[in-house]
Amino acid sequence: MEADIDPSTITPEMLGTLLLNIFCPKTEVIKESTKILKKYFELHSCLGPLLSYATASTDDRIRLLACICLRKKLVNHWIVQDTSFKSTMKEVLLKAFVSETVPKVRENISYVIGVLAFLLIPNNEWPELFTIILSKCQNPDPNELQQGMLLLYAVCDCLDKDLEPLINSTVELLSKLINAKGCLILIVKTVNAMMKSGISEESLTKVATLLPELVKVAISSPNNDSLLHDIFDSLSDLVVTPKVLTPYLPMLIEVAISIAENKDDSKELRTVVLMFVDSVIDSKPKIVKEDKSILVRILNVGFEVAKEEKGDDNEDSPASAAIDLIERCALKIANKIVYPMIIERCENFMKSTEPQARSAALIILGASSKGIETPLKKNLESIIDVILQYVKDPSMEVQEACLITLCYFADYISSSFVKYHSKVLPSLLSEIENKPDKLKARILIALEIFCKNLEKEEIVQYLKPLLQLLVLYLNNPITY
């Protein structure tokens, strides 16, 4: 077919060919068919043929593709359809959903039904849909129950704020099904959809009553990483909503911290739970102020996780998330409470025979310095003396952490830190020649950050060695 064909001349048979062409191995065929389909889908009349292919084609691929296209175009073309077609579409979709044997196709039919619910339910034009969902969810047949839950999720995912009138009945239904076999994944997805919808705070509070049992069941389920990841990822967005999660936060923090310290769980899950706790401390630090045992637990686990491999600079990891969490505690919790806890743990880690522990302690101290600047300033000279010892640590990882910490200090507490230029600059300048290129680069960064905060009369005494370095590395760029 030619890409410039008049879309109004496309017959249902031609549409079938175009849909099939999308699976052709030839790129040019796919591109040409896509262009024609794009024009065809602008016609209001495209819905009928798409519905036929989505529900009646003998090719699984065509049914799936037609469902996806129908879901995308339904909102644009629904209002101009005649009453007869609208009624037929509801019936055809529900029958096809029940009879469909391919899980992925059935799932996508449910999404089409969800979009249709979005169009009809706000005006009470499809009351029988929830009767069907309720009937299936109360059926002891596992297949019927799965169908009911899939429909419920699809509807909740599409309705957004129009879900409001259905919250009470939906929460009541889900509370009865949490322990039902084979339902947990769909229940988690449904709860997440409701929590991310535009419903009121009062309704969100009702949804939140499901959390204790939901988390409990998810923890005890096998292969539960993705379930718990979805739960805590969604909860992170909800923390900022006042009062909704407050009654459950101690429990949720304990679950999150327990997951974070378990190295058998995936890195992705451990990272997201630490981010959740970070968001709690950011939005509701009062919960830690009221129960210091929670803070102790967070810091103990945070320090241990911070010892792990951090991955690339731009990559989320449990270790990076743990350091961010401790930094958040330093910023949000009163210095008189959090400072002694952080310093005590940093001191213990710095004495460790493990390079990873020494490295973690240094980076944590630097990352936290902005939040604990006031008490840190009182002991800053002795702390700087301790930190500079690690410029010569046997471990290159620890040396790098030392330099990163000096950069944090220069950035976060520059007004206090630069007073000790007579200790810091000579140490860095004397060490740079003996370091591998990676650490030379770190030293140059530290020097640049430090020197930009010095007064003119302070920096002049270091001009000669600094200029020599500048000329040297301009002529011999560092590569690593």
Buried (B, 14 or more C-beta within 10 A) or exposed (E): BEEEBEBEEBEEEBBBEBBBBBEEEEEEBBEBBEBBBEBBBEBEBBBBBBBBBBBEBEBEBBBBBBBBBBBEBBEEBBEEBEEEBBEBBBEBBBEBBBEBEEEEBBBBBBBBBBBBBBBBBBEEEBEEBBEBBBEBBEBEEEEBBBBBBBBBBBBBBBBBEBBBBBBEEBBEBBBEBBEBEEBBBBBBBBBBBBBBBEBEEEBBBBBBBBBBEBBBBBBEEEEBBBBBBBBBBBBBEBBEBEEBBBEBBBEBBBBBBBBBBEEEBBBBBBBBBBBBBBBBBBBBBEBBBEEEEBBEBBBBBBBBBBBBEBBEEEEBBBBBBBBBBBBBBBBBBEBEEBBEBBBEBBEEBBEBEEBBBBBBBBBBBBBBBBBBBEBBBEEBEEBBEBBBEBBEBEBBBBBBBBBBBBBBBBBBBBEBBBBBBEBBBEBBBEBBEEBEEBBBBBBBBBBEBBBEBBEEEBBEEBEEBBEEBEEEBEEEEEEE
